[in-house]
């Protein structure tokens, strides 16, 4: 058989065989069938010419996207594994969330963090009051800028102290191991 005959008859028959085998195990909407046939035929033609055809960009179907998002985990389209957060996984593969969404045809609002994991982290942050303005005391409320090193002491009701040479108010050992008493000089 000539090469032209192989391209016309052989590739068409092989394409039909591959596509029919694929359709036996995978549901494909009728409107996507011509594209599937064209991709398979193009791949076979590229292989028949001695060169490998470039892998076409595959986009996820709506059903695949819906199945990939669960409350407890997200399924990566890159490797099929489950993740609570995709960010670290994507960074290891050299992808940003935007590039991942574009590569797989995902909507802009596609989550990168599982819902229960996000809710648990959010609750933990609320319990530690993270992200709230510091409530260090009246200096913060009046707009004064206290010494940042002493703000925590003032908020805790601890003595702040004064300039060098002032009397100390502690009764425990200092940095040098000496015990300072009220009224004593350093």
C-alpha positions, 0 to 999 in steps of 0.5 A, a space after each residue: 500500500 502506498 503512503 497516500 493510501 495508508 494516510 487515507 485508508 489506514 489512518 481513517 480505519 485506525 482512527 475509527 478503531 481508537 475512537 470507538 474503543 475510547 467511546 465504549 468506556 467514556 461518555 462524550 457529548 455528541 458536539 465534542 465527537 468531531 473534535 475528538 476524531 480530528 485530534 486522534 487522526 492528527 496525532 496518528 498522522 503526526 506519528 506516521 510522518 516520523 515526528 510526534 505531534 505536539 500534545 494538544 491542550 486538554 481542557 477539563 469538562 464541566 463534569 470533571 471540574 465538578 467532580 474535582 471539587 469536594 468539601 474535603 479536598 481538590 483533585 489535581 488535573 495534573 496528576 489526579 491526586 487529592 490535595 487540601 490546597 493546590 498552591 504548593 503542588 502547583 508551585 512544585 510543577 512550576 505553575 501559578 494558579 492562573 496558569 493552571 486555570 488557563 491550562 485546564 480551561 477552569 473558571 476564574 473562580 475555581 478554588 485552590 483550597 478545599 472548603 473545610 480546610 479553609 474554614 478550619 484555618 479561618 476559625 483558627 485565625 479568629 481564635 487567635 484574633 489574627 488580622 484584627 487591629 492591635 488593642 494595646 491600649 489608649 496610646 493606640 486609640 489616641 493615635 500616639 506612636 509608642 515605642 514599639 518595643 515597649 507597647 507589649 509591656 504597656 498592654 500587659 500592665 508591666 512597668 515600662 521604665 525610663 531613661 538610663 539611670 532611673 530606678 528599676 522596679 524589678 526584684 528578679 535577676 537581670 541579664 548579668 545575674 544580679 538582683 535589682 531591688 526597688 530603689 537600687 541603681 544599676 
